[in-house]
Structure formats: structure tokens, C-alpha cells
Amino acid sequence: MSVVSVSMPEALLERLDQFADDHGYTGRSEVIREASRNLLGEFDDKKLEDRELMGVVTVVFDYETTTVEAKMMRLRHEHENTVASNFHSHVGGRHCMELFVLEGALKEISTFVGKIRATKDTLTVDYSVLPMDDFGSLADMN
């Protein structure tokens, strides 16, 4: 097995070690391996290929970190064919939230989410992806 060095803030490292202890992992390497497998597998879902998808991405960042907001707007414009809607809000006094509604193929949505996740100084990035044609079957149930 190869050895990889990773840089991370001390607070994140402490959370990682505590998580490993709390959940019975043998150590941080095991947690990192599992997290890596999960991250790489998120968009490797064969049932999502060749389907029109809808995605929702929520990003939270500190109000003082104006570079994040600028990066969000650049990404919105770079991916205007995928971003159907975007909403910005101030939350919790000193934080901003960006909400993106996406429509497109798996590759376009995963590329957009990857770029959002790679944006430095975001506090959280959450998302969900659903096939658009699933909504037709849900309507049939009502």
C-alpha cells in the first residue's frame, strides 16, 4: 500500500482522530480510505448515467471571505447551461449561503459540484442529485 502525505488544519485532524476513536476505526488512515472511496463513488452510479438530472447544492461560507462569493459567481457563469437557479442569503449573522439548482447530465453536475467543493474557505458543501424522470413516477402515485 502506498503512503500519502496530506496537509490539513489541526482542528480537522483532531476531529478526524476523534471520529476514528468514536466509531471504532483502527486509525485516521482507515477513515481517510473510506471517505475517499465514498467521495469517488458518489457520482459513479450507473443508474444516473444517460438521464436528465436535477441537483441542489448548498454552500456556506464566512461573510468576511469575499473571495468565496466571487468564485461562486464565476462558477455560476461558467456553468450557465447547468445552473438553472441561484439564491444568495445571509444566515447566522456572519455567514453567507449560496443555493444552486442544477439541471443536466451526470458529467456536468459532477464537474460543477467538484469545482464548488474545491473552492477554498467554504465551511460546508452539501448536495443531492435526483433523476428528473423519477418525478413522473411520483406524480403517478398521487
Chimera marker file (.cmm) of the C-alpha trace (Angstrom):
<marker_set name="trace">
<marker id="1" x="0.000" y="0.000" z="0.000" r="1" g="1" b="0" radius="0.5"/>
<marker id="2" x="1.303" y="3.471" z="-0.875" r="1" g="1" b="0" radius="0.5"/>
<marker id="3" x="1.812" y="6.165" z="1.745" r="1" g="1" b="0" radius="0.5"/>
<marker id="4" x="0.381" y="9.631" z="1.017" r="1" g="1" b="0" radius="0.5"/>
<marker id="5" x="1.016" y="12.878" z="2.904" r="1" g="1" b="0" radius="0.5"/>
<marker id="6" x="-1.967" y="15.171" z="3.385" r="1" g="1" b="0" radius="0.5"/>
<marker id="7" x="-1.966" y="18.685" z="4.816" r="1" g="1" b="0" radius="0.5"/>
<marker id="8" x="-4.960" y="19.740" z="6.893" r="1" g="1" b="0" radius="0.5"/>
<marker id="9" x="-5.778" y="22.213" z="9.644" r="1" g="1" b="0" radius="0.5"/>
<marker id="10" x="-5.104" y="20.991" z="13.167" r="1" g="1" b="0" radius="0.5"/>
<marker id="11" x="-8.796" y="21.299" z="14.125" r="1" g="1" b="0" radius="0.5"/>
<marker id="12" x="-9.791" y="18.996" z="11.255" r="1" g="1" b="0" radius="0.5"/>
<marker id="13" x="-7.115" y="16.493" z="12.204" r="1" g="1" b="0" radius="0.5"/>
<marker id="14" x="-8.408" y="16.468" z="15.796" r="1" g="1" b="0" radius="0.5"/>
<marker id="15" x="-11.971" y="15.868" z="14.545" r="1" g="1" b="0" radius="0.5"/>
<marker id="16" x="-10.700" y="13.078" z="12.304" r="1" g="1" b="0" radius="0.5"/>
<marker id="17" x="-8.895" y="11.356" z="15.180" r="1" g="1" b="0" radius="0.5"/>
<marker id="18" x="-11.923" y="11.727" z="17.464" r="1" g="1" b="0" radius="0.5"/>
<marker id="19" x="-14.174" y="10.295" z="14.750" r="1" g="1" b="0" radius="0.5"/>
<marker id="20" x="-11.854" y="7.297" z="14.348" r="1" g="1" b="0" radius="0.5"/>
<marker id="21" x="-11.903" y="6.674" z="18.116" r="1" g="1" b="0" radius="0.5"/>
<marker id="22" x="-15.670" y="7.149" z="18.450" r="1" g="1" b="0" radius="0.5"/>
<marker id="23" x="-16.519" y="4.824" z="15.552" r="1" g="1" b="0" radius="0.5"/>
<marker id="24" x="-14.004" y="2.027" z="16.111" r="1" g="1" b="0" radius="0.5"/>
<marker id="25" x="-11.647" y="2.713" z="13.223" r="1" g="1" b="0" radius="0.5"/>
<marker id="26" x="-8.084" y="1.492" z="13.588" r="1" g="1" b="0" radius="0.5"/>
<marker id="27" x="-6.820" y="5.000" z="12.848" r="1" g="1" b="0" radius="0.5"/>
<marker id="28" x="-7.069" y="8.041" z="10.635" r="1" g="1" b="0" radius="0.5"/>
<marker id="29" x="-5.762" y="6.179" z="7.564" r="1" g="1" b="0" radius="0.5"/>
<marker id="30" x="-8.769" y="3.868" z="7.642" r="1" g="1" b="0" radius="0.5"/>
<marker id="31" x="-11.143" y="6.849" z="7.907" r="1" g="1" b="0" radius="0.5"/>
<marker id="32" x="-9.403" y="8.641" z="5.017" r="1" g="1" b="0" radius="0.5"/>
<marker id="33" x="-9.531" y="5.497" z="2.828" r="1" g="1" b="0" radius="0.5"/>
<marker id="34" x="-13.256" y="5.036" z="3.463" r="1" g="1" b="0" radius="0.5"/>
<marker id="35" x="-14.008" y="8.726" z="2.905" r="1" g="1" b="0" radius="0.5"/>
<marker id="36" x="-12.013" y="8.642" z="-0.354" r="1" g="1" b="0" radius="0.5"/>
<marker id="37" x="-13.895" y="5.582" z="-1.621" r="1" g="1" b="0" radius="0.5"/>
<marker id="38" x="-17.215" y="7.241" z="-0.771" r="1" g="1" b="0" radius="0.5"/>
<marker id="39" x="-16.283" y="10.527" z="-2.433" r="1" g="1" b="0" radius="0.5"/>
<marker id="40" x="-15.048" y="8.830" z="-5.601" r="1" g="1" b="0" radius="0.5"/>
<marker id="41" x="-18.144" y="6.633" z="-5.726" r="1" g="1" b="0" radius="0.5"/>
<marker id="42" x="-20.698" y="9.412" z="-5.278" r="1" g="1" b="0" radius="0.5"/>
<marker id="43" x="-21.066" y="10.156" z="-8.968" r="1" g="1" b="0" radius="0.5"/>
<marker id="44" x="-20.066" y="6.705" z="-10.171" r="1" g="1" b="0" radius="0.5"/>
<marker id="45" x="-23.642" y="5.488" z="-10.071" r="1" g="1" b="0" radius="0.5"/>
<marker id="46" x="-24.589" y="3.626" z="-13.248" r="1" g="1" b="0" radius="0.5"/>
<marker id="47" x="-28.314" y="4.268" z="-12.688" r="1" g="1" b="0" radius="0.5"/>
<marker id="48" x="-27.690" y="8.022" z="-13.091" r="1" g="1" b="0" radius="0.5"/>
<marker id="49" x="-25.887" y="7.786" z="-16.425" r="1" g="1" b="0" radius="0.5"/>
<marker id="50" x="-27.693" y="8.868" z="-19.590" r="1" g="1" b="0" radius="0.5"/>
<marker id="51" x="-30.510" y="10.503" z="-17.610" r="1" g="1" b="0" radius="0.5"/>
<marker id="52" x="-31.509" y="14.108" z="-17.159" r="1" g="1" b="0" radius="0.5"/>
<marker id="53" x="-30.730" y="15.034" z="-13.550" r="1" g="1" b="0" radius="0.5"/>
<marker id="54" x="-31.671" y="17.722" z="-11.076" r="1" g="1" b="0" radius="0.5"/>
<marker id="55" x="-29.220" y="18.747" z="-8.378" r="1" g="1" b="0" radius="0.5"/>
<marker id="56" x="-29.304" y="21.067" z="-5.396" r="1" g="1" b="0" radius="0.5"/>
<marker id="57" x="-26.047" y="22.402" z="-3.953" r="1" g="1" b="0" radius="0.5"/>
<marker id="58" x="-25.834" y="24.424" z="-0.724" r="1" g="1" b="0" radius="0.5"/>
<marker id="59" x="-22.615" y="26.237" z="0.170" r="1" g="1" b="0" radius="0.5"/>
<marker id="60" x="-21.971" y="28.084" z="3.445" r="1" g="1" b="0" radius="0.5"/>
<marker id="61" x="-19.033" y="30.430" z="3.945" r="1" g="1" b="0" radius="0.5"/>
<marker id="62" x="-17.948" y="33.263" z="6.222" r="1" g="1" b="0" radius="0.5"/>
<marker id="63" x="-19.271" y="36.688" z="5.229" r="1" g="1" b="0" radius="0.5"/>
<marker id="64" x="-15.756" y="38.136" z="5.535" r="1" g="1" b="0" radius="0.5"/>
<marker id="65" x="-14.393" y="35.714" z="2.915" r="1" g="1" b="0" radius="0.5"/>
<marker id="66" x="-15.372" y="37.657" z="-0.186" r="1" g="1" b="0" radius="0.5"/>
<marker id="67" x="-13.206" y="35.511" z="-2.452" r="1" g="1" b="0" radius="0.5"/>
<marker id="68" x="-15.653" y="32.608" z="-1.993" r="1" g="1" b="0" radius="0.5"/>
<marker id="69" x="-18.629" y="34.661" z="-3.158" r="1" g="1" b="0" radius="0.5"/>
<marker id="70" x="-16.675" y="35.867" z="-6.198" r="1" g="1" b="0" radius="0.5"/>
<marker id="71" x="-15.687" y="32.276" z="-7.033" r="1" g="1" b="0" radius="0.5"/>
<marker id="72" x="-19.340" y="31.130" z="-6.694" r="1" g="1" b="0" radius="0.5"/>
<marker id="73" x="-20.446" y="33.771" z="-9.205" r="1" g="1" b="0" radius="0.5"/>
<marker id="74" x="-17.650" y="32.854" z="-11.616" r="1" g="1" b="0" radius="0.5"/>
<marker id="75" x="-18.684" y="29.185" z="-11.447" r="1" g="1" b="0" radius="0.5"/>
<marker id="76" x="-22.342" y="30.116" z="-11.922" r="1" g="1" b="0" radius="0.5"/>
<marker id="77" x="-21.465" y="31.951" z="-15.136" r="1" g="1" b="0" radius="0.5"/>
<marker id="78" x="-19.028" y="29.277" z="-16.358" r="1" g="1" b="0" radius="0.5"/>
<marker id="79" x="-21.775" y="26.655" z="-15.940" r="1" g="1" b="0" radius="0.5"/>
<marker id="80" x="-24.784" y="28.710" z="-17.012" r="1" g="1" b="0" radius="0.5"/>
<marker id="81" x="-26.144" y="25.794" z="-19.055" r="1" g="1" b="0" radius="0.5"/>
<marker id="82" x="-26.249" y="23.646" z="-15.888" r="1" g="1" b="0" radius="0.5"/>
<marker id="83" x="-27.216" y="26.226" z="-13.231" r="1" g="1" b="0" radius="0.5"/>
<marker id="84" x="-30.982" y="26.684" z="-13.517" r="1" g="1" b="0" radius="0.5"/>
<marker id="85" x="-31.213" y="28.955" z="-10.484" r="1" g="1" b="0" radius="0.5"/>
<marker id="86" x="-29.047" y="30.515" z="-7.783" r="1" g="1" b="0" radius="0.5"/>
<marker id="87" x="-30.002" y="32.083" z="-4.452" r="1" g="1" b="0" radius="0.5"/>
<marker id="88" x="-27.775" y="34.019" z="-2.043" r="1" g="1" b="0" radius="0.5"/>
<marker id="89" x="-28.722" y="34.635" z="1.587" r="1" g="1" b="0" radius="0.5"/>
<marker id="90" x="-27.140" y="35.922" z="4.775" r="1" g="1" b="0" radius="0.5"/>
<marker id="91" x="-27.523" y="33.411" z="7.622" r="1" g="1" b="0" radius="0.5"/>
<marker id="92" x="-26.489" y="33.307" z="11.251" r="1" g="1" b="0" radius="0.5"/>
<marker id="93" x="-25.205" y="36.871" z="11.398" r="1" g="1" b="0" radius="0.5"/>
<marker id="94" x="-21.772" y="36.355" z="9.813" r="1" g="1" b="0" radius="0.5"/>
<marker id="95" x="-22.306" y="33.683" z="7.180" r="1" g="1" b="0" radius="0.5"/>
<marker id="96" x="-23.498" y="33.550" z="3.605" r="1" g="1" b="0" radius="0.5"/>
<marker id="97" x="-25.310" y="30.698" z="1.915" r="1" g="1" b="0" radius="0.5"/>
<marker id="98" x="-25.377" y="30.013" z="-1.809" r="1" g="1" b="0" radius="0.5"/>
<marker id="99" x="-28.025" y="27.636" z="-3.106" r="1" g="1" b="0" radius="0.5"/>
<marker id="100" x="-27.698" y="26.328" z="-6.653" r="1" g="1" b="0" radius="0.5"/>
<marker id="101" x="-30.385" y="24.417" z="-8.534" r="1" g="1" b="0" radius="0.5"/>
<marker id="102" x="-28.835" y="22.393" z="-11.344" r="1" g="1" b="0" radius="0.5"/>
<marker id="103" x="-30.204" y="20.594" z="-14.381" r="1" g="1" b="0" radius="0.5"/>
<marker id="104" x="-28.136" y="18.439" z="-16.686" r="1" g="1" b="0" radius="0.5"/>
<marker id="105" x="-26.245" y="15.230" z="-17.256" r="1" g="1" b="0" radius="0.5"/>
<marker id="106" x="-24.188" y="13.443" z="-14.617" r="1" g="1" b="0" radius="0.5"/>
<marker id="107" x="-20.881" y="14.719" z="-16.001" r="1" g="1" b="0" radius="0.5"/>
<marker id="108" x="-21.915" y="18.388" z="-15.948" r="1" g="1" b="0" radius="0.5"/>
<marker id="109" x="-23.378" y="18.209" z="-12.443" r="1" g="1" b="0" radius="0.5"/>
<marker id="110" x="-20.430" y="16.285" z="-11.010" r="1" g="1" b="0" radius="0.5"/>
<marker id="111" x="-17.985" y="18.756" z="-12.606" r="1" g="1" b="0" radius="0.5"/>
<marker id="112" x="-19.855" y="21.696" z="-11.065" r="1" g="1" b="0" radius="0.5"/>
<marker id="113" x="-20.049" y="20.086" z="-7.605" r="1" g="1" b="0" radius="0.5"/>
<marker id="114" x="-16.347" y="19.181" z="-7.785" r="1" g="1" b="0" radius="0.5"/>
<marker id="115" x="-15.400" y="22.785" z="-8.532" r="1" g="1" b="0" radius="0.5"/>
<marker id="116" x="-17.597" y="24.032" z="-5.691" r="1" g="1" b="0" radius="0.5"/>
<marker id="117" x="-16.006" y="21.524" z="-3.292" r="1" g="1" b="0" radius="0.5"/>
<marker id="118" x="-12.530" y="22.598" z="-4.386" r="1" g="1" b="0" radius="0.5"/>
<marker id="119" x="-13.254" y="26.236" z="-3.525" r="1" g="1" b="0" radius="0.5"/>
<marker id="120" x="-11.004" y="27.309" z="-0.673" r="1" g="1" b="0" radius="0.5"/>
<marker id="121" x="-12.574" y="28.717" z="2.514" r="1" g="1" b="0" radius="0.5"/>
<marker id="122" x="-16.042" y="27.199" z="2.175" r="1" g="1" b="0" radius="0.5"/>
<marker id="123" x="-17.393" y="25.959" z="5.504" r="1" g="1" b="0" radius="0.5"/>
<marker id="124" x="-19.826" y="23.357" z="4.164" r="1" g="1" b="0" radius="0.5"/>
<marker id="125" x="-20.886" y="21.992" z="0.785" r="1" g="1" b="0" radius="0.5"/>
<marker id="126" x="-23.969" y="19.767" z="0.689" r="1" g="1" b="0" radius="0.5"/>
<marker id="127" x="-25.779" y="18.470" z="-2.374" r="1" g="1" b="0" radius="0.5"/>
<marker id="128" x="-28.299" y="15.974" z="-3.651" r="1" g="1" b="0" radius="0.5"/>
<marker id="129" x="-28.907" y="14.631" z="-7.151" r="1" g="1" b="0" radius="0.5"/>
<marker id="130" x="-32.134" y="13.103" z="-8.477" r="1" g="1" b="0" radius="0.5"/>
<marker id="131" x="-33.162" y="11.830" z="-11.918" r="1" g="1" b="0" radius="0.5"/>
<marker id="132" x="-35.783" y="14.156" z="-13.450" r="1" g="1" b="0" radius="0.5"/>
<marker id="133" x="-37.804" y="11.223" z="-14.813" r="1" g="1" b="0" radius="0.5"/>
<marker id="134" x="-38.379" y="9.951" z="-11.239" r="1" g="1" b="0" radius="0.5"/>
<marker id="135" x="-40.802" y="12.836" z="-10.732" r="1" g="1" b="0" radius="0.5"/>
<marker id="136" x="-43.177" y="11.411" z="-13.331" r="1" g="1" b="0" radius="0.5"/>
<marker id="137" x="-43.467" y="8.139" z="-11.411" r="1" g="1" b="0" radius="0.5"/>
<marker id="138" x="-44.039" y="10.058" z="-8.149" r="1" g="1" b="0" radius="0.5"/>
<marker id="139" x="-46.897" y="12.015" z="-9.748" r="1" g="1" b="0" radius="0.5"/>
<marker id="140" x="-48.490" y="8.743" z="-10.859" r="1" g="1" b="0" radius="0.5"/>
<marker id="141" x="-48.669" y="7.641" z="-7.213" r="1" g="1" b="0" radius="0.5"/>
<marker id="142" x="-50.841" y="10.625" z="-6.162" r="1" g="1" b="0" radius="0.5"/>
<link id1="1" id2="2" r="1" g="1" b="0" radius="0.2"/>
<link id1="2" id2="3" r="1" g="1" b="0" radius="0.2"/>
<link id1="3" id2="4" r="1" g="1" b="0" radius="0.2"/>
<link id1="4" id2="5" r="1" g="1" b="0" radius="0.2"/>
<link id1="5" id2="6" r="1" g="1" b="0" radius="0.2"/>
<link id1="6" id2="7" r="1" g="1" b="0" radius="0.2"/>
<link id1="7" id2="8" r="1" g="1" b="0" radius="0.2"/>
<link id1="8" id2="9" r="1" g="1" b="0" radius="0.2"/>
<link id1="9" id2="10" r="1" g="1" b="0" radius="0.2"/>
<link id1="10" id2="11" r="1" g="1" b="0" radius="0.2"/>
<link id1="11" id2="12" r="1" g="1" b="0" radius="0.2"/>
<link id1="12" id2="13" r="1" g="1" b="0" radius="0.2"/>
<link id1="13" id2="14" r="1" g="1" b="0" radius="0.2"/>
<link id1="14" id2="15" r="1" g="1" b="0" radius="0.2"/>
<link id1="15" id2="16" r="1" g="1" b="0" radius="0.2"/>
<link id1="16" id2="17" r="1" g="1" b="0" radius="0.2"/>
<link id1="17" id2="18" r="1" g="1" b="0" radius="0.2"/>
<link id1="18" id2="19" r="1" g="1" b="0" radius="0.2"/>
<link id1="19" id2="20" r="1" g="1" b="0" radius="0.2"/>
<link id1="20" id2="21" r="1" g="1" b="0" radius="0.2"/>
<link id1="21" id2="22" r="1" g="1" b="0" radius="0.2"/>
<link id1="22" id2="23" r="1" g="1" b="0" radius="0.2"/>
<link id1="23" id2="24" r="1" g="1" b="0" radius="0.2"/>
<link id1="24" id2="25" r="1" g="1" b="0" radius="0.2"/>
<link id1="25" id2="26" r="1" g="1" b="0" radius="0.2"/>
<link id1="26" id2="27" r="1" g="1" b="0" radius="0.2"/>
<link id1="27" id2="28" r="1" g="1" b="0" radius="0.2"/>
<link id1="28" id2="29" r="1" g="1" b="0" radius="0.2"/>
<link id1="29" id2="30" r="1" g="1" b="0" radius="0.2"/>
<link id1="30" id2="31" r="1" g="1" b="0" radius="0.2"/>
<link id1="31" id2="32" r="1" g="1" b="0" radius="0.2"/>
<link id1="32" id2="33" r="1" g="1" b="0" radius="0.2"/>
<link id1="33" id2="34" r="1" g="1" b="0" radius="0.2"/>
<link id1="34" id2="35" r="1" g="1" b="0" radius="0.2"/>
<link id1="35" id2="36" r="1" g="1" b="0" radius="0.2"/>
<link id1="36" id2="37" r="1" g="1" b="0" radius="0.2"/>
<link id1="37" id2="38" r="1" g="1" b="0" radius="0.2"/>
<link id1="38" id2="39" r="1" g="1" b="0" radius="0.2"/>
<link id1="39" id2="40" r="1" g="1" b="0" radius="0.2"/>
<link id1="40" id2="41" r="1" g="1" b="0" radius="0.2"/>
<link id1="41" id2="42" r="1" g="1" b="0" radius="0.2"/>
<link id1="42" id2="43" r="1" g="1" b="0" radius="0.2"/>
<link id1="43" id2="44" r="1" g="1" b="0" radius="0.2"/>
<link id1="44" id2="45" r="1" g="1" b="0" radius="0.2"/>
<link id1="45" id2="46" r="1" g="1" b="0" radius="0.2"/>
<link id1="46" id2="47" r="1" g="1" b="0" radius="0.2"/>
<link id1="47" id2="48" r="1" g="1" b="0" radius="0.2"/>
<link id1="48" id2="49" r="1" g="1" b="0" radius="0.2"/>
<link id1="49" id2="50" r="1" g="1" b="0" radius="0.2"/>
<link id1="50" id2="51" r="1" g="1" b="0" radius="0.2"/>
<link id1="51" id2="52" r="1" g="1" b="0" radius="0.2"/>
<link id1="52" id2="53" r="1" g="1" b="0" radius="0.2"/>
<link id1="53" id2="54" r="1" g="1" b="0" radius="0.2"/>
<link id1="54" id2="55" r="1" g="1" b="0" radius="0.2"/>
<link id1="55" id2="56" r="1" g="1" b="0" radius="0.2"/>
<link id1="56" id2="57" r="1" g="1" b="0" radius="0.2"/>
<link id1="57" id2="58" r="1" g="1" b="0" radius="0.2"/>
<link id1="58" id2="59" r="1" g="1" b="0" radius="0.2"/>
<link id1="59" id2="60" r="1" g="1" b="0" radius="0.2"/>
<link id1="60" id2="61" r="1" g="1" b="0" radius="0.2"/>
<link id1="61" id2="62" r="1" g="1" b="0" radius="0.2"/>
<link id1="62" id2="63" r="1" g="1" b="0" radius="0.2"/>
<link id1="63" id2="64" r="1" g="1" b="0" radius="0.2"/>
<link id1="64" id2="65" r="1" g="1" b="0" radius="0.2"/>
<link id1="65" id2="66" r="1" g="1" b="0" radius="0.2"/>
<link id1="66" id2="67" r="1" g="1" b="0" radius="0.2"/>
<link id1="67" id2="68" r="1" g="1" b="0" radius="0.2"/>
<link id1="68" id2="69" r="1" g="1" b="0" radius="0.2"/>
<link id1="69" id2="70" r="1" g="1" b="0" radius="0.2"/>
<link id1="70" id2="71" r="1" g="1" b="0" radius="0.2"/>
<link id1="71" id2="72" r="1" g="1" b="0" radius="0.2"/>
<link id1="72" id2="73" r="1" g="1" b="0" radius="0.2"/>
<link id1="73" id2="74" r="1" g="1" b="0" radius="0.2"/>
<link id1="74" id2="75" r="1" g="1" b="0" radius="0.2"/>
<link id1="75" id2="76" r="1" g="1" b="0" radius="0.2"/>
<link id1="76" id2="77" r="1" g="1" b="0" radius="0.2"/>
<link id1="77" id2="78" r="1" g="1" b="0" radius="0.2"/>
<link id1="78" id2="79" r="1" g="1" b="0" radius="0.2"/>
<link id1="79" id2="80" r="1" g="1" b="0" radius="0.2"/>
<link id1="80" id2="81" r="1" g="1" b="0" radius="0.2"/>
<link id1="81" id2="82" r="1" g="1" b="0" radius="0.2"/>
<link id1="82" id2="83" r="1" g="1" b="0" radius="0.2"/>
<link id1="83" id2="84" r="1" g="1" b="0" radius="0.2"/>
<link id1="84" id2="85" r="1" g="1" b="0" radius="0.2"/>
<link id1="85" id2="86" r="1" g="1" b="0" radius="0.2"/>
<link id1="86" id2="87" r="1" g="1" b="0" radius="0.2"/>
<link id1="87" id2="88" r="1" g="1" b="0" radius="0.2"/>
<link id1="88" id2="89" r="1" g="1" b="0" radius="0.2"/>
<link id1="89" id2="90" r="1" g="1" b="0" radius="0.2"/>
<link id1="90" id2="91" r="1" g="1" b="0" radius="0.2"/>
<link id1="91" id2="92" r="1" g="1" b="0" radius="0.2"/>
<link id1="92" id2="93" r="1" g="1" b="0" radius="0.2"/>
<link id1="93" id2="94" r="1" g="1" b="0" radius="0.2"/>
<link id1="94" id2="95" r="1" g="1" b="0" radius="0.2"/>
<link id1="95" id2="96" r="1" g="1" b="0" radius="0.2"/>
<link id1="96" id2="97" r="1" g="1" b="0" radius="0.2"/>
<link id1="97" id2="98" r="1" g="1" b="0" radius="0.2"/>
<link id1="98" id2="99" r="1" g="1" b="0" radius="0.2"/>
<link id1="99" id2="100" r="1" g="1" b="0" radius="0.2"/>
<link id1="100" id2="101" r="1" g="1" b="0" radius="0.2"/>
<link id1="101" id2="102" r="1" g="1" b="0" radius="0.2"/>
<link id1="102" id2="103" r="1" g="1" b="0" radius="0.2"/>
<link id1="103" id2="104" r="1" g="1" b="0" radius="0.2"/>
<link id1="104" id2="105" r="1" g="1" b="0" radius="0.2"/>
<link id1="105" id2="106" r="1" g="1" b="0" radius="0.2"/>
<link id1="106" id2="107" r="1" g="1" b="0" radius="0.2"/>
<link id1="107" id2="108" r="1" g="1" b="0" radius="0.2"/>
<link id1="108" id2="109" r="1" g="1" b="0" radius="0.2"/>
<link id1="109" id2="110" r="1" g="1" b="0" radius="0.2"/>
<link id1="110" id2="111" r="1" g="1" b="0" radius="0.2"/>
<link id1="111" id2="112" r="1" g="1" b="0" radius="0.2"/>
<link id1="112" id2="113" r="1" g="1" b="0" radius="0.2"/>
<link id1="113" id2="114" r="1" g="1" b="0" radius="0.2"/>
<link id1="114" id2="115" r="1" g="1" b="0" radius="0.2"/>
<link id1="115" id2="116" r="1" g="1" b="0" radius="0.2"/>
<link id1="116" id2="117" r="1" g="1" b="0" radius="0.2"/>
<link id1="117" id2="118" r="1" g="1" b="0" radius="0.2"/>
<link id1="118" id2="119" r="1" g="1" b="0" radius="0.2"/>
<link id1="119" id2="120" r="1" g="1" b="0" radius="0.2"/>
<link id1="120" id2="121" r="1" g="1" b="0" radius="0.2"/>
<link id1="121" id2="122" r="1" g="1" b="0" radius="0.2"/>
<link id1="122" id2="123" r="1" g="1" b="0" radius="0.2"/>
<link id1="123" id2="124" r="1" g="1" b="0" radius="0.2"/>
<link id1="124" id2="125" r="1" g="1" b="0" radius="0.2"/>
<link id1="125" id2="126" r="1" g="1" b="0" radius="0.2"/>
<link id1="126" id2="127" r="1" g="1" b="0" radius="0.2"/>
<link id1="127" id2="128" r="1" g="1" b="0" radius="0.2"/>
<link id1="128" id2="129" r="1" g="1" b="0" radius="0.2"/>
<link id1="129" id2="130" r="1" g="1" b="0" radius="0.2"/>
<link id1="130" id2="131" r="1" g="1" b="0" radius="0.2"/>
<link id1="131" id2="132" r="1" g="1" b="0" radius="0.2"/>
<link id1="132" id2="133" r="1" g="1" b="0" radius="0.2"/>
<link id1="133" id2="134" r="1" g="1" b="0" radius="0.2"/>
<link id1="134" id2="135" r="1" g="1" b="0" radius="0.2"/>
<link id1="135" id2="136" r="1" g="1" b="0" radius="0.2"/>
<link id1="136" id2="137" r="1" g="1" b="0" radius="0.2"/>
<link id1="137" id2="138" r="1" g="1" b="0" radius="0.2"/>
<link id1="138" id2="139" r="1" g="1" b="0" radius="0.2"/>
<link id1="139" id2="140" r="1" g="1" b="0" radius="0.2"/>
<link id1="140" id2="141" r="1" g="1" b="0" radius="0.2"/>
<link id1="141" id2="142" r="1" g="1" b="0" radius="0.2"/>
</marker_set>
